[in-house]
């Protein structure tokens, strides 16, 4: 089975079927590939799979909007005076159904789903036509990857465009449009939130069955059995299935296939394993990493925090870290220096502030004059420790939760890091640790939503006055993004809007 990945790596440079979508739920253009002749061989299947991975490179997803917008909308960063107004409406909570970033996230996720459906609708016929057992094994493994890819896309859709999951009410809440086939017409109507999550779990079950653990490896650019379990653990946490969250995250933590990036050991003479994870996007803790090359990469995720390419002399950040976030990092916490660096900006007001350098750029890409581009790492072992710690707390096992938080923190501290939680402080401790570890990785808005929390901003030095004193109450409708207007108004659409639609 390991030969599968050698073969896939040889396909990495292949430009897959030239699919593009004019709208989110629209089919692929007919001239991309003849629908009746599109998946007649294993090579065809492989090309379509490569196209799915290519779709995940979109700047609408992990290398851009899907990662940045939820955290910028929340309380983790401040807009600087004189900024370019990138993500400005999100930061101001003036989010409408025509918002370009929200539309791009929605469209990009359904583009992934469309490509998955194009493959899945034809895979059984192709499998029946194959007579070589090795080719059948390859195809089954590819199919597991496709189910995993679709599950992840749907999990992101429900996270962004649906209310937080409550087992008591999920059957009566709006989920997402479950576009589960490519061929044929189906009503564009939202399923319930319960049905949407069950669909994700069904895809994950198929992926876990088809993807064997032999191919679990750190830094994998492909969906593996481990990736399916990581998505499953996150999904279980969001579903408030604490036992399942513990079970799924434990499969990864206890597997021995992954290890936390240590701040106490050096990968190079000047960089610890923790540093190297962000400067070169390589780590034993990366469960799934989107692979980039100098000729094939996604968005410049770090631009809004640095904008060094404005004049290649000074930084002109659109956003700087919130002071309360910076104060969360204790003495000896190496994440502070890995994530932030103090610098004077090039603005006339001369703001000097700790800027986010977590996404300064991959060193090998910068050698090719490609700045502020990092390989997204959507599934990391660190998140699994945080998932299990929170689930343990929900179950009342504060000792186990403390052990997980201590393990994570000790890997991030030069010395020390031990911590303990109890029945009165656990939620604040979990919240703070998720901010420290997952800063600007796209979790904050959704965490506040599922914890039913609001937030308040207080002005900082040289930040834009409008929005700096924003106060958002728990349950505000805009914790759930509006369904794009063109989806609601397209011919034949039966898609119901969110409360935030206006």
One Martini backbone bead per residue (centre of mass of N, CA, C, O) as a GRO file, in nm:
protein
  502
    1UNK     BB    1   0.052   0.065  -0.015
    2UNK     BB    2   0.294   0.267  -0.023
    3UNK     BB    3   0.292   0.295  -0.339
    4UNK     BB    4   0.071   0.498  -0.363
    5UNK     BB    5   0.247   0.752  -0.281
    6UNK     BB    6   0.450   0.735  -0.505
    7UNK     BB    7   0.243   0.774  -0.726
    8UNK     BB    8   0.119   1.043  -0.629
    9UNK     BB    9   0.378   1.211  -0.640
   10UNK     BB   10   0.398   1.186  -0.951
   11UNK     BB   11   0.113   1.354  -0.968
   12UNK     BB   12   0.155   1.647  -0.850
   13UNK     BB   13   0.211   1.791  -1.144
   14UNK     BB   14  -0.064   1.734  -1.224
   15UNK     BB   15  -0.317   1.860  -1.410
   16UNK     BB   16  -0.618   1.846  -1.361
   17UNK     BB   17  -0.911   1.868  -1.423
   18UNK     BB   18  -1.071   2.162  -1.557
   19UNK     BB   19  -1.227   2.267  -1.304
   20UNK     BB   20  -1.515   2.493  -1.272
   21UNK     BB   21  -1.721   2.726  -1.088
   22UNK     BB   22  -1.975   2.958  -1.113
   23UNK     BB   23  -2.121   2.803  -0.880
   24UNK     BB   24  -2.157   2.621  -0.604
   25UNK     BB   25  -2.392   2.396  -0.732
   26UNK     BB   26  -2.262   2.360  -0.992
   27UNK     BB   27  -2.155   2.217  -1.252
   28UNK     BB   28  -1.940   2.112  -1.452
   29UNK     BB   29  -1.812   2.171  -1.736
   30UNK     BB   30  -1.858   1.991  -2.029
   31UNK     BB   31  -1.551   2.053  -2.154
   32UNK     BB   32  -1.356   1.916  -1.953
   33UNK     BB   33  -1.523   1.634  -1.970
   34UNK     BB   34  -1.662   1.367  -2.068
   35UNK     BB   35  -1.904   1.220  -1.887
   36UNK     BB   36  -1.882   0.927  -2.043
   37UNK     BB   37  -1.527   0.954  -2.029
   38UNK     BB   38  -1.389   1.035  -1.738
   39UNK     BB   39  -1.383   0.725  -1.575
   40UNK     BB   40  -1.195   0.453  -1.721
   41UNK     BB   41  -0.947   0.474  -1.518
   42UNK     BB   42  -0.705   0.496  -1.284
   43UNK     BB   43  -0.584   0.758  -1.396
   44UNK     BB   44  -0.844   0.919  -1.386
   45UNK     BB   45  -0.889   0.897  -1.082
   46UNK     BB   46  -0.620   1.032  -1.005
   47UNK     BB   47  -0.678   1.307  -1.135
   48UNK     BB   48  -0.929   1.376  -0.968
   49UNK     BB   49  -0.790   1.363  -0.697
   50UNK     BB   50  -0.589   1.589  -0.756
   51UNK     BB   51  -0.815   1.803  -0.791
   52UNK     BB   52  -0.902   1.800  -0.495
   53UNK     BB   53  -0.634   1.899  -0.376
   54UNK     BB   54  -0.627   2.160  -0.541
   55UNK     BB   55  -0.887   2.286  -0.417
   56UNK     BB   56  -0.748   2.314  -0.123
   57UNK     BB   57  -0.559   2.565  -0.220
   58UNK     BB   58  -0.747   2.775  -0.187
   59UNK     BB   59  -0.792   3.107  -0.068
   60UNK     BB   60  -1.084   3.027   0.050
   61UNK     BB   61  -0.932   2.858   0.257
   62UNK     BB   62  -0.651   2.768   0.435
   63UNK     BB   63  -0.489   3.015   0.269
   64UNK     BB   64  -0.734   3.205   0.403
   65UNK     BB   65  -1.052   3.265   0.480
   66UNK     BB   66  -1.116   3.013   0.662
   67UNK     BB   67  -0.887   3.096   0.865
   68UNK     BB   68  -0.905   3.419   0.913
   69UNK     BB   69  -1.201   3.529   0.949
   70UNK     BB   70  -1.289   3.413   1.230
   71UNK     BB   71  -1.059   3.566   1.393
   72UNK     BB   72  -1.107   3.859   1.294
   73UNK     BB   73  -1.407   3.873   1.382
   74UNK     BB   74  -1.320   3.856   1.650
   75UNK     BB   75  -1.069   3.902   1.936
   76UNK     BB   76  -0.750   3.871   1.810
   77UNK     BB   77  -0.767   4.150   1.641
   78UNK     BB   78  -0.643   4.464   1.491
   79UNK     BB   79  -0.703   4.743   1.319
   80UNK     BB   80  -0.505   4.954   1.142
   81UNK     BB   81  -0.412   5.248   1.073
   82UNK     BB   82  -0.421   5.247   0.717
   83UNK     BB   83  -0.548   5.018   0.607
   84UNK     BB   84  -0.690   4.820   0.332
   85UNK     BB   85  -0.968   4.671   0.431
   86UNK     BB   86  -0.919   4.391   0.480
   87UNK     BB   87  -1.185   4.240   0.624
   88UNK     BB   88  -1.358   4.484   0.733
   89UNK     BB   89  -1.655   4.376   0.763
   90UNK     BB   90  -1.587   4.154   0.963
   91UNK     BB   91  -1.462   4.329   1.189
   92UNK     BB   92  -1.746   4.507   1.199
   93UNK     BB   93  -2.004   4.324   1.159
   94UNK     BB   94  -2.073   4.375   0.827
   95UNK     BB   95  -2.246   4.107   0.726
   96UNK     BB   96  -2.330   3.982   0.412
   97UNK     BB   97  -2.462   3.790   0.145
   98UNK     BB   98  -2.226   3.953  -0.044
   99UNK     BB   99  -1.977   3.857   0.074
  100UNK     BB  100  -1.683   3.759  -0.066
  101UNK     BB  101  -1.562   3.565   0.149
  102UNK     BB  102  -1.811   3.395   0.205
  103UNK     BB  103  -1.856   3.305  -0.085
  104UNK     BB  104  -1.576   3.164  -0.119
  105UNK     BB  105  -1.610   2.947   0.092
  106UNK     BB  106  -1.864   2.816  -0.015
  107UNK     BB  107  -1.761   2.758  -0.305
  108UNK     BB  108  -1.501   2.597  -0.232
  109UNK     BB  109  -1.642   2.363  -0.083
  110UNK     BB  110  -1.832   2.281  -0.323
  111UNK     BB  111  -1.604   2.217  -0.513
  112UNK     BB  112  -1.499   1.977  -0.363
  113UNK     BB  113  -1.764   1.820  -0.359
  114UNK     BB  114  -1.804   1.801  -0.665
  115UNK     BB  115  -1.548   1.631  -0.717
  116UNK     BB  116  -1.625   1.397  -0.537
  117UNK     BB  117  -1.893   1.325  -0.683
  118UNK     BB  118  -1.772   1.268  -0.960
  119UNK     BB  119  -1.623   1.020  -0.855
  120UNK     BB  120  -1.844   0.853  -0.693
  121UNK     BB  121  -2.047   0.811  -0.934
  122UNK     BB  122  -1.805   0.619  -1.096
  123UNK     BB  123  -1.650   0.400  -0.924
  124UNK     BB  124  -1.815   0.137  -0.950
  125UNK     BB  125  -1.784   0.098  -1.255
  126UNK     BB  126  -1.478   0.086  -1.253
  127UNK     BB  127  -1.440  -0.148  -1.058
  128UNK     BB  128  -1.596  -0.359  -1.235
  129UNK     BB  129  -1.371  -0.332  -1.477
  130UNK     BB  130  -1.165  -0.451  -1.296
  131UNK     BB  131  -0.901  -0.727  -1.268
  132UNK     BB  132  -0.683  -0.600  -1.094
  133UNK     BB  133  -0.606  -0.611  -0.764
  134UNK     BB  134  -0.418  -0.367  -0.738
  135UNK     BB  135  -0.605  -0.159  -0.869
  136UNK     BB  136  -0.834  -0.196  -0.664
  137UNK     BB  137  -0.674  -0.101  -0.420
  138UNK     BB  138  -0.618   0.178  -0.520
  139UNK     BB  139  -0.911   0.268  -0.560
  140UNK     BB  140  -1.006   0.229  -0.267
  141UNK     BB  141  -0.811   0.433  -0.151
  142UNK     BB  142  -0.903   0.679  -0.306
  143UNK     BB  143  -1.193   0.667  -0.198
  144UNK     BB  144  -1.120   0.728   0.095
  145UNK     BB  145  -1.011   1.011   0.035
  146UNK     BB  146  -1.274   1.129  -0.075
  147UNK     BB  147  -1.447   1.094   0.178
  148UNK     BB  148  -1.266   1.272   0.352
  149UNK     BB  149  -1.286   1.532   0.185
  150UNK     BB  150  -1.596   1.562   0.213
  151UNK     BB  151  -1.618   1.568   0.518
  152UNK     BB  152  -1.450   1.823   0.562
  153UNK     BB  153  -1.620   2.019   0.397
  154UNK     BB  154  -1.884   1.979   0.560
  155UNK     BB  155  -1.765   2.057   0.839
  156UNK     BB  156  -1.713   2.355   0.752
  157UNK     BB  157  -1.998   2.437   0.676
  158UNK     BB  158  -2.136   2.389   0.955
  159UNK     BB  159  -1.947   2.579   1.112
  160UNK     BB  160  -2.021   2.851   0.944
  161UNK     BB  161  -2.360   2.800   0.852
  162UNK     BB  162  -2.422   2.705   1.152
  163UNK     BB  163  -2.520   2.614   1.430
  164UNK     BB  164  -2.470   2.492   1.711
  165UNK     BB  165  -2.459   2.183   1.844
  166UNK     BB  166  -2.766   2.028   1.966
  167UNK     BB  167  -2.903   1.732   2.046
  168UNK     BB  168  -3.198   1.850   2.121
  169UNK     BB  169  -3.217   2.041   1.823
  170UNK     BB  170  -3.088   1.938   1.547
  171UNK     BB  171  -3.352   1.839   1.388
  172UNK     BB  172  -3.458   2.168   1.386
  173UNK     BB  173  -3.207   2.254   1.233
  174UNK     BB  174  -3.008   2.402   1.009
  175UNK     BB  175  -2.816   2.301   0.759
  176UNK     BB  176  -2.712   2.166   0.461
  177UNK     BB  177  -2.646   2.104   0.143
  178UNK     BB  178  -2.670   1.767   0.016
  179UNK     BB  179  -2.445   1.718  -0.230
  180UNK     BB  180  -2.417   1.368  -0.334
  181UNK     BB  181  -2.425   1.440  -0.647
  182UNK     BB  182  -2.362   1.498  -0.993
  183UNK     BB  183  -2.574   1.341  -1.122
  184UNK     BB  184  -2.835   1.500  -1.160
  185UNK     BB  185  -3.127   1.630  -1.009
  186UNK     BB  186  -3.161   1.832  -0.710
  187UNK     BB  187  -3.279   1.977  -0.454
  188UNK     BB  188  -3.216   2.298  -0.310
  189UNK     BB  189  -3.187   2.183   0.020
  190UNK     BB  190  -3.186   2.188   0.353
  191UNK     BB  191  -3.084   2.014   0.594
  192UNK     BB  192  -3.041   1.907   0.882
  193UNK     BB  193  -2.812   1.911   1.126
  194UNK     BB  194  -2.824   1.613   1.185
  195UNK     BB  195  -2.797   1.510   0.891
  196UNK     BB  196  -2.527   1.647   0.833
  197UNK     BB  197  -2.360   1.495   1.051
  198UNK     BB  198  -2.429   1.209   0.954
  199UNK     BB  199  -2.291   1.238   0.682
  200UNK     BB  200  -2.009   1.278   0.789
  201UNK     BB  201  -1.990   1.012   0.947
  202UNK     BB  202  -2.030   0.829   0.702
  203UNK     BB  203  -1.777   0.916   0.548
  204UNK     BB  204  -1.575   0.845   0.773
  205UNK     BB  205  -1.635   0.544   0.788
  206UNK     BB  206  -1.541   0.484   0.499
  207UNK     BB  207  -1.256   0.595   0.526
  208UNK     BB  208  -1.160   0.414   0.766
  209UNK     BB  209  -1.199   0.146   0.605
  210UNK     BB  210  -1.004   0.221   0.345
  211UNK     BB  211  -0.785   0.342   0.541
  212UNK     BB  212  -0.489   0.243   0.632
  213UNK     BB  213  -0.241   0.271   0.886
  214UNK     BB  214   0.021   0.234   0.714
  215UNK     BB  215  -0.010   0.549   0.591
  216UNK     BB  216   0.061   0.682   0.843
  217UNK     BB  217   0.191   1.024   0.837
  218UNK     BB  218   0.377   1.275   0.858
  219UNK     BB  219   0.313   1.534   0.632
  220UNK     BB  220   0.068   1.461   0.483
  221UNK     BB  221  -0.091   1.540   0.158
  222UNK     BB  222  -0.285   1.307   0.243
  223UNK     BB  223  -0.543   1.116   0.307
  224UNK     BB  224  -0.590   0.938   0.605
  225UNK     BB  225  -0.675   0.763   0.871
  226UNK     BB  226  -0.586   0.989   1.065
  227UNK     BB  227  -0.750   1.216   0.939
  228UNK     BB  228  -1.028   1.093   0.992
  229UNK     BB  229  -0.995   1.092   1.305
  230UNK     BB  230  -0.953   1.397   1.338
  231UNK     BB  231  -1.227   1.482   1.226
  232UNK     BB  232  -1.394   1.308   1.419
  233UNK     BB  233  -1.308   1.444   1.682
  234UNK     BB  234  -1.409   1.727   1.612
  235UNK     BB  235  -1.702   1.648   1.555
  236UNK     BB  236  -1.763   1.530   1.834
  237UNK     BB  237  -1.719   1.788   1.991
  238UNK     BB  238  -1.943   1.954   1.838
  239UNK     BB  239  -2.165   1.720   1.928
  240UNK     BB  240  -2.115   1.633   2.234
  241UNK     BB  241  -1.927   1.364   2.205
  242UNK     BB  242  -1.714   1.280   2.440
  243UNK     BB  243  -1.639   0.984   2.399
  244UNK     BB  244  -1.563   1.008   2.099
  245UNK     BB  245  -1.346   1.223   2.129
  246UNK     BB  246  -1.159   1.052   2.299
  247UNK     BB  247  -1.130   0.807   2.113
  248UNK     BB  248  -1.022   0.953   1.853
  249UNK     BB  249  -0.781   1.109   1.977
  250UNK     BB  250  -0.637   0.858   2.096
  251UNK     BB  251  -0.555   0.723   1.829
  252UNK     BB  252  -0.334   0.948   1.785
  253UNK     BB  253  -0.181   0.986   2.052
  254UNK     BB  254  -0.126   0.653   2.077
  255UNK     BB  255   0.015   0.560   1.797
  256UNK     BB  256   0.322   0.691   1.726
  257UNK     BB  257   0.306   0.872   1.448
  258UNK     BB  258   0.311   1.119   1.648
  259UNK     BB  259   0.453   1.450   1.748
  260UNK     BB  260   0.532   1.700   1.927
  261UNK     BB  261   0.663   2.011   1.897
  262UNK     BB  262   0.961   2.103   2.029
  263UNK     BB  263   1.119   2.361   2.241
  264UNK     BB  264   1.379   2.166   2.352
  265UNK     BB  265   1.451   2.101   2.052
  266UNK     BB  266   1.678   2.080   1.776
  267UNK     BB  267   1.684   2.085   1.426
  268UNK     BB  268   1.872   2.318   1.429
  269UNK     BB  269   2.099   2.549   1.541
  270UNK     BB  270   1.832   2.776   1.552
  271UNK     BB  271   1.589   2.554   1.549
  272UNK     BB  272   1.323   2.434   1.659
  273UNK     BB  273   1.062   2.230   1.612
  274UNK     BB  274   0.861   2.459   1.643
  275UNK     BB  275   0.982   2.658   1.444
  276UNK     BB  276   0.995   2.466   1.192
  277UNK     BB  277   0.687   2.431   1.153
  278UNK     BB  278   0.668   2.745   1.046
  279UNK     BB  279   0.920   2.789   0.847
  280UNK     BB  280   0.870   2.473   0.694
  281UNK     BB  281   0.609   2.291   0.750
  282UNK     BB  282   0.754   2.077   0.954
  283UNK     BB  283   0.620   1.781   1.130
  284UNK     BB  284   0.525   1.527   1.350
  285UNK     BB  285   0.221   1.677   1.394
  286UNK     BB  286   0.137   1.646   1.100
  287UNK     BB  287  -0.140   1.496   0.960
  288UNK     BB  288  -0.233   1.739   0.757
  289UNK     BB  289  -0.081   1.872   0.460
  290UNK     BB  290  -0.057   2.116   0.229
  291UNK     BB  291   0.101   2.088  -0.071
  292UNK     BB  292   0.384   2.272  -0.185
  293UNK     BB  293   0.523   2.465  -0.449
  294UNK     BB  294   0.679   2.698  -0.655
  295UNK     BB  295   0.428   2.619  -0.880
  296UNK     BB  296   0.226   2.520  -0.628
  297UNK     BB  297  -0.004   2.738  -0.464
  298UNK     BB  298  -0.148   2.945  -0.249
  299UNK     BB  299  -0.207   3.173  -0.038
  300UNK     BB  300  -0.110   3.475   0.139
  301UNK     BB  301  -0.167   3.449   0.468
  302UNK     BB  302   0.048   3.683   0.587
  303UNK     BB  303  -0.010   3.967   0.468
  304UNK     BB  304  -0.207   4.115   0.683
  305UNK     BB  305   0.047   4.105   0.906
  306UNK     BB  306   0.276   4.260   0.697
  307UNK     BB  307   0.331   4.367   0.400
  308UNK     BB  308   0.636   4.358   0.283
  309UNK     BB  309   0.578   4.391  -0.040
  310UNK     BB  310   0.535   4.694  -0.069
  311UNK     BB  311   0.884   4.764  -0.018
  312UNK     BB  312   1.091   4.562   0.127
  313UNK     BB  313   1.123   4.717   0.434
  314UNK     BB  314   0.835   4.731   0.551
  315UNK     BB  315   0.559   4.710   0.759
  316UNK     BB  316   0.182   4.675   0.676
  317UNK     BB  317  -0.040   4.602   0.876
  318UNK     BB  318  -0.378   4.536   0.912
  319UNK     BB  319  -0.304   4.340   1.159
  320UNK     BB  320  -0.296   4.300   1.514
  321UNK     BB  321  -0.250   4.180   1.805
  322UNK     BB  322  -0.396   4.133   2.087
  323UNK     BB  323  -0.304   4.212   2.398
  324UNK     BB  324  -0.446   3.977   2.552
  325UNK     BB  325  -0.299   3.758   2.400
  326UNK     BB  326  -0.001   3.826   2.468
  327UNK     BB  327  -0.055   3.786   2.786
  328UNK     BB  328  -0.097   3.468   2.786
  329UNK     BB  329   0.206   3.436   2.765
  330UNK     BB  330   0.435   3.290   2.936
  331UNK     BB  331   0.709   3.223   3.082
  332UNK     BB  332   0.867   3.005   2.842
  333UNK     BB  333   0.682   3.045   2.596
  334UNK     BB  334   0.771   2.967   2.266
  335UNK     BB  335   0.528   3.072   2.099
  336UNK     BB  336   0.581   3.368   2.099
  337UNK     BB  337   0.845   3.365   1.913
  338UNK     BB  338   0.707   3.193   1.683
  339UNK     BB  339   0.459   3.412   1.631
  340UNK     BB  340   0.627   3.672   1.732
  341UNK     BB  341   0.743   4.018   1.639
  342UNK     BB  342   0.907   4.299   1.696
  343UNK     BB  343   0.797   4.603   1.513
  344UNK     BB  344   0.827   4.856   1.292
  345UNK     BB  345   0.634   5.034   1.104
  346UNK     BB  346   0.558   5.221   0.791
  347UNK     BB  347   0.389   5.410   0.917
  348UNK     BB  348   0.344   5.736   1.013
  349UNK     BB  349   0.283   5.646   1.321
  350UNK     BB  350   0.498   5.409   1.402
  351UNK     BB  351   0.415   5.141   1.484
  352UNK     BB  352   0.495   4.931   1.764
  353UNK     BB  353   0.471   4.567   1.738
  354UNK     BB  354   0.363   4.253   1.771
  355UNK     BB  355   0.394   4.051   1.508
  356UNK     BB  356   0.279   3.819   1.286
  357UNK     BB  357   0.507   3.527   1.199
  358UNK     BB  358   0.374   3.250   1.146
  359UNK     BB  359   0.326   3.369   0.824
  360UNK     BB  360   0.590   3.467   0.677
  361UNK     BB  361   0.715   3.195   0.550
  362UNK     BB  362   0.845   2.973   0.350
  363UNK     BB  363   1.175   2.930   0.295
  364UNK     BB  364   1.169   2.791   0.013
  365UNK     BB  365   0.977   3.005  -0.114
  366UNK     BB  366   1.144   3.263  -0.053
  367UNK     BB  367   1.380   3.176  -0.243
  368UNK     BB  368   1.140   3.248  -0.478
  369UNK     BB  369   0.984   3.513  -0.394
  370UNK     BB  370   0.771   3.384  -0.181
  371UNK     BB  371   0.551   3.549   0.026
  372UNK     BB  372   0.348   3.457   0.292
  373UNK     BB  373   0.375   3.138   0.239
  374UNK     BB  374   0.198   2.859   0.371
  375UNK     BB  375   0.144   2.546   0.472
  376UNK     BB  376  -0.124   2.408   0.555
  377UNK     BB  377  -0.243   2.275   0.899
  378UNK     BB  378  -0.545   2.146   0.974
  379UNK     BB  379  -0.396   1.878   1.108
  380UNK     BB  380  -0.312   1.848   1.449
  381UNK     BB  381  -0.207   1.717   1.746
  382UNK     BB  382  -0.268   1.953   1.934
  383UNK     BB  383  -0.575   1.951   1.892
  384UNK     BB  384  -0.621   1.668   2.017
  385UNK     BB  385  -0.547   1.750   2.305
  386UNK     BB  386  -0.772   1.966   2.327
  387UNK     BB  387  -1.009   1.784   2.277
  388UNK     BB  388  -0.960   1.581   2.507
  389UNK     BB  389  -0.956   1.782   2.741
  390UNK     BB  390  -1.244   1.888   2.703
  391UNK     BB  391  -1.390   1.616   2.721
  392UNK     BB  392  -1.295   1.547   3.003
  393UNK     BB  393  -1.429   1.787   3.140
  394UNK     BB  394  -1.722   1.711   3.059
  395UNK     BB  395  -1.677   1.431   3.232
  396UNK     BB  396  -1.495   1.514   3.503
  397UNK     BB  397  -1.179   1.460   3.410
  398UNK     BB  398  -0.932   1.660   3.532
  399UNK     BB  399  -0.677   1.489   3.536
  400UNK     BB  400  -0.663   1.417   3.233
  401UNK     BB  401  -0.671   1.706   3.132
  402UNK     BB  402  -0.415   1.805   3.274
  403UNK     BB  403  -0.223   1.609   3.131
  404UNK     BB  404  -0.270   1.713   2.842
  405UNK     BB  405  -0.196   2.010   2.889
  406UNK     BB  406   0.087   1.954   2.994
  407UNK     BB  407   0.203   1.813   2.747
  408UNK     BB  408   0.167   2.049   2.556
  409UNK     BB  409   0.315   2.273   2.720
  410UNK     BB  410   0.594   2.129   2.752
  411UNK     BB  411   0.647   2.143   2.438
  412UNK     BB  412   0.639   2.483   2.449
  413UNK     BB  413   0.843   2.490   2.675
  414UNK     BB  414   1.154   2.539   2.797
  415UNK     BB  415   1.016   2.546   3.086
  416UNK     BB  416   0.778   2.386   3.209
  417UNK     BB  417   0.390   2.392   3.201
  418UNK     BB  418   0.236   2.304   3.420
  419UNK     BB  419  -0.112   2.202   3.487
  420UNK     BB  420  -0.448   2.277   3.627
  421UNK     BB  421  -0.782   2.156   3.655
  422UNK     BB  422  -1.129   2.238   3.727
  423UNK     BB  423  -1.465   2.299   3.775
  424UNK     BB  424  -1.408   2.631   3.767
  425UNK     BB  425  -1.152   2.665   3.527
  426UNK     BB  426  -1.160   2.496   3.257
  427UNK     BB  427  -1.277   2.684   3.033
  428UNK     BB  428  -1.065   2.906   3.049
  429UNK     BB  429  -0.822   2.722   3.002
  430UNK     BB  430  -0.907   2.616   2.726
  431UNK     BB  431  -0.942   2.884   2.583
  432UNK     BB  432  -0.650   2.990   2.624
  433UNK     BB  433  -0.504   2.746   2.488
  434UNK     BB  434  -0.635   2.777   2.210
  435UNK     BB  435  -0.519   3.054   2.156
  436UNK     BB  436  -0.217   2.996   2.185
  437UNK     BB  437  -0.208   2.757   1.972
  438UNK     BB  438  -0.454   2.862   1.742
  439UNK     BB  439  -0.361   3.118   1.628
  440UNK     BB  440  -0.491   3.189   1.328
  441UNK     BB  441  -0.668   2.891   1.253
  442UNK     BB  442  -1.004   2.926   1.273
  443UNK     BB  443  -1.162   2.889   1.583
  444UNK     BB  444  -1.284   3.118   1.762
  445UNK     BB  445  -1.573   3.176   1.665
  446UNK     BB  446  -1.669   2.876   1.711
  447UNK     BB  447  -1.609   2.859   2.008
  448UNK     BB  448  -1.796   3.086   2.103
  449UNK     BB  449  -2.052   2.960   1.989
  450UNK     BB  450  -2.041   2.678   2.146
  451UNK     BB  451  -2.010   2.842   2.435
  452UNK     BB  452  -2.187   3.096   2.450
  453UNK     BB  453  -2.011   3.360   2.364
  454UNK     BB  454  -1.875   3.667   2.395
  455UNK     BB  455  -1.740   4.006   2.326
  456UNK     BB  456  -1.472   4.262   2.386
  457UNK     BB  457  -1.341   4.557   2.273
  458UNK     BB  458  -1.035   4.745   2.321
  459UNK     BB  459  -0.841   4.988   2.267
  460UNK     BB  460  -0.549   5.053   2.075
  461UNK     BB  461  -0.266   5.133   1.941
  462UNK     BB  462  -0.323   5.249   1.628
  463UNK     BB  463  -0.623   5.188   1.590
  464UNK     BB  464  -0.912   5.155   1.461
  465UNK     BB  465  -1.188   5.298   1.584
  466UNK     BB  466  -1.361   5.133   1.414
  467UNK     BB  467  -1.424   4.841   1.622
  468UNK     BB  468  -1.253   4.876   1.903
  469UNK     BB  469  -1.556   4.881   2.075
  470UNK     BB  470  -1.672   4.612   2.039
  471UNK     BB  471  -1.989   4.442   2.122
  472UNK     BB  472  -2.065   4.092   2.169
  473UNK     BB  473  -2.313   3.878   2.201
  474UNK     BB  474  -2.440   3.605   2.277
  475UNK     BB  475  -2.599   3.479   1.987
  476UNK     BB  476  -2.526   3.620   1.752
  477UNK     BB  477  -2.612   3.580   1.425
  478UNK     BB  478  -2.298   3.624   1.310
  479UNK     BB  479  -2.183   3.347   1.398
  480UNK     BB  480  -2.357   3.298   1.146
  481UNK     BB  481  -2.330   3.277   0.831
  482UNK     BB  482  -2.446   3.378   0.547
  483UNK     BB  483  -2.611   3.295   0.281
  484UNK     BB  484  -2.561   3.334  -0.023
  485UNK     BB  485  -2.761   3.508  -0.233
  486UNK     BB  486  -2.725   3.342  -0.504
  487UNK     BB  487  -2.844   3.081  -0.370
  488UNK     BB  488  -3.132   3.190  -0.301
  489UNK     BB  489  -3.188   3.318  -0.614
  490UNK     BB  490  -3.174   3.078  -0.769
  491UNK     BB  491  -3.305   2.875  -0.978
  492UNK     BB  492  -3.499   2.655  -0.775
  493UNK     BB  493  -3.448   2.747  -0.498
  494UNK     BB  494  -3.481   2.611  -0.137
  495UNK     BB  495  -3.304   2.789   0.028
  496UNK     BB  496  -3.252   2.876   0.352
  497UNK     BB  497  -3.199   3.119   0.557
  498UNK     BB  498  -3.045   3.301   0.780
  499UNK     BB  499  -3.059   3.527   1.030
  500UNK     BB  500  -2.807   3.691   0.891
  501UNK     BB  501  -2.973   3.757   0.659
  502UNK     BB  502  -2.975   4.086   0.441
   0.00000   0.00000   0.00000
